[in-house]
Amino acid sequence: MDLSKVRLVVTDMDGTLLNTKGEVSDSFFELFKKFKANDIHFVAASGRQYDSITNKLASIVDDITIIAENGGIAKRGTEELLVTNLPAENTNQIIELLRGIDDVFVVLCGKKSSYIETKDATFIELFNEYYAAYEVVEDLTKVDKDDFVKIAVYHFESSEEHIYPSVKHLEDSLQVKVSGKNWLDLSHPNANKGYALKMLQDKLGISKSETMVFGDYNNDLEMLALADFSYAMENAHPNVIKIANYKTKSNDENGVEYILNKLIEAKES
C-alpha cells in the first residue's frame, strides 16, 4: 500500500472526523498544516449544513473543499462548485408524506438557510449542532424564498426502522439516504457525496488511485467507491465496513488522524 501517491483526502464529519462530542481534534489541525507542503487537498463531506461545517473548520475553510447537505452543495474556498436542487414539484408532496409519519421532525434545507416548523425544545437543542442557520416557520409548504437542496428527517430512536419504510418507494425518483442512526435525507437523484466528489476529482485531475476517503454511514458509500484508499471507521455501519478497502480506529480514538499520520510519514520519507 503506497500512501505516498495520495493527493486528495476526503472525510465525513459526524462519526468520522468529529468525536461523539462533535469536536475536531487539535491533532487534525496540526496534520493539516502539512497538507499543502505535501500536495494534498482536503475535502470535508457531510450531510450537515454548509454553515455548520465551516463552524467546525473555521481556521482552514479558505483552503479546503466542502461538500455539504450530502452532495447538494459543494464549495472550494469561496468558489461555488455545485448546487443540486431538490425538484420543486416534489417538495410539498414529500413534506405532506413525512407529516404522516409518527414522531418525526422535518427540516427543509435551503441554499441560504434551513427551516423547521416544530417548536419542540429537545429537538431544537439537538438540531442546533447540525444547522447553524435556520428559521422556525409556521408551515414548511409555504416557504418560497430559497432554493431547496434537501429534506432531512429525524427520529429519536432510529431513522432506518421508523422513517425509511415509509419513504422507500421514493427511491425511483429521489435520493433516499439513511445518513445516520437518527437521520434520513431526501434529495435530487444526483445529490450524493460521490457525485460531488467525482466532479471535484475531474476538476483537479486526481484519480481514484490518488484518493483517500473516510466514512461511517450509508451516505458515504458512493464516495468510498471512488477511492482506492477507502477507510471504514471502527464504529461504521456494516454496509460501510463491507465496501471499504481498509478499516481504521473509531472516531473517538482519532481513527482519521491515525491514518493521516501514516500518510504524512509516507509523503515525507
Secondary structure as the mmCIF struct_conf table of DSSP 4:
data_model
#
loop_
_struct_conf.conf_type_id
_struct_conf.id
_struct_conf.beg_label_comp_id
_struct_conf.beg_label_asym_id
_struct_conf.beg_label_seq_id
_struct_conf.end_label_comp_id
_struct_conf.end_label_asym_id
_struct_conf.end_label_seq_id
HELX_RH_3T_P HELX_RH_3T_P1 LEU A 3 LYS A 5
STRN STRN1 LEU A 8 THR A 11
TURN_TY1_P TURN_TY1_P1 MET A 13 MET A 13
STRN STRN2 ASP A 14 ASP A 14
TURN_TY1_P TURN_TY1_P2 GLY A 15 LEU A 17
STRN STRN3 LEU A 18 LEU A 18
TURN_TY1_P TURN_TY1_P3 THR A 20 LYS A 21
BEND BEND1 GLY A 22 GLY A 22
HELX_RH_AL_P HELX_RH_AL_P1 ASP A 26 PHE A 32
TURN_TY1_P TURN_TY1_P4 LYS A 33 PHE A 35
HELX_RH_3T_P HELX_RH_3T_P2 LYS A 36 ASN A 38
TURN_TY1_P TURN_TY1_P5 ASP A 39 ASP A 39
STRN STRN4 HIS A 41 ALA A 45
BEND BEND2 GLY A 47 ARG A 48
HELX_RH_AL_P HELX_RH_AL_P2 TYR A 50 LYS A 56
TURN_TY1_P TURN_TY1_P6 LEU A 57 LEU A 57
HELX_RH_3T_P HELX_RH_3T_P3 ALA A 58 ASP A 63
BEND BEND3 ILE A 64 ILE A 64
STRN STRN5 THR A 65 ALA A 68
HELX_RH_3T_P HELX_RH_3T_P4 GLU A 69 GLY A 71
TURN_TY1_P TURN_TY1_P7 GLY A 72 GLY A 72
STRN STRN6 ILE A 73 ARG A 76
TURN_TY1_P TURN_TY1_P8 GLY A 77 THR A 78
STRN STRN7 GLU A 79 VAL A 83
HELX_LH_PP_P HELX_LH_PP_P1 ASN A 85 PRO A 87
HELX_RH_AL_P HELX_RH_AL_P3 ALA A 88 ARG A 99
TURN_TY1_P TURN_TY1_P9 GLY A 100 GLY A 100
BEND BEND4 ILE A 101 ILE A 101
TURN_TY1_P TURN_TY1_P10 ASP A 102 ASP A 103
STRN STRN8 VAL A 104 GLY A 110
BEND BEND5 LYS A 111 LYS A 112
STRN STRN9 SER A 114 ILE A 116
HELX_RH_AL_P HELX_RH_AL_P4 ALA A 121 PHE A 127
TURN_TY1_P TURN_TY1_P11 ASN A 128 TYR A 130
BEND BEND6 ALA A 132 ALA A 133
STRN STRN10 TYR A 134 VAL A 136
BEND BEND7 GLU A 138 GLU A 138
HELX_RH_3T_P HELX_RH_3T_P5 LEU A 140 LYS A 142
BEND BEND8 LYS A 145 ASP A 146
STRN STRN11 PHE A 148 HIS A 155
BEND BEND9 PHE A 156 GLU A 157
HELX_RH_AL_P HELX_RH_AL_P5 SER A 159 HIS A 162
TURN_TY1_P TURN_TY1_P12 ILE A 163 ILE A 163
HELX_RH_AL_P HELX_RH_AL_P6 TYR A 164 VAL A 167
HELX_RH_3T_P HELX_RH_3T_P6 LYS A 168 ASP A 172
TURN_TY1_P TURN_TY1_P13 SER A 173 SER A 173
BEND BEND10 LEU A 174 LEU A 174
STRN STRN12 GLN A 175 VAL A 178
BEND BEND11 GLY A 180 ASN A 182
STRN STRN13 TRP A 183 SER A 187
TURN_TY1_P TURN_TY1_P14 PRO A 189 ASN A 190
BEND BEND12 ASN A 192 ASN A 192
HELX_RH_AL_P HELX_RH_AL_P7 LYS A 193 LEU A 204
TURN_TY1_P TURN_TY1_P15 GLY A 205 GLY A 205
HELX_RH_3T_P HELX_RH_3T_P7 LYS A 208 GLU A 210
STRN STRN14 THR A 211 GLY A 215
BEND BEND13 TYR A 217 TYR A 217
HELX_RH_3T_P HELX_RH_3T_P8 ASN A 218 ASP A 220
HELX_RH_AL_P HELX_RH_AL_P8 LEU A 221 LEU A 224
TURN_TY1_P TURN_TY1_P16 ALA A 225 LEU A 226
BEND BEND14 ASP A 228 ASP A 228
STRN STRN15 PHE A 229 ALA A 232
TURN_TY1_P TURN_TY1_P17 GLU A 234 ASN A 235
HELX_RH_AL_P HELX_RH_AL_P9 PRO A 238 ILE A 243
BEND BEND15 ASN A 245 ASN A 245
STRN STRN16 TYR A 246 LYS A 247
HELX_RH_3T_P HELX_RH_3T_P9 ASN A 251 GLU A 253
TURN_TY1_P TURN_TY1_P18 ASN A 254 ASN A 254
HELX_RH_AL_P HELX_RH_AL_P10 GLY A 255 GLU A 268
#
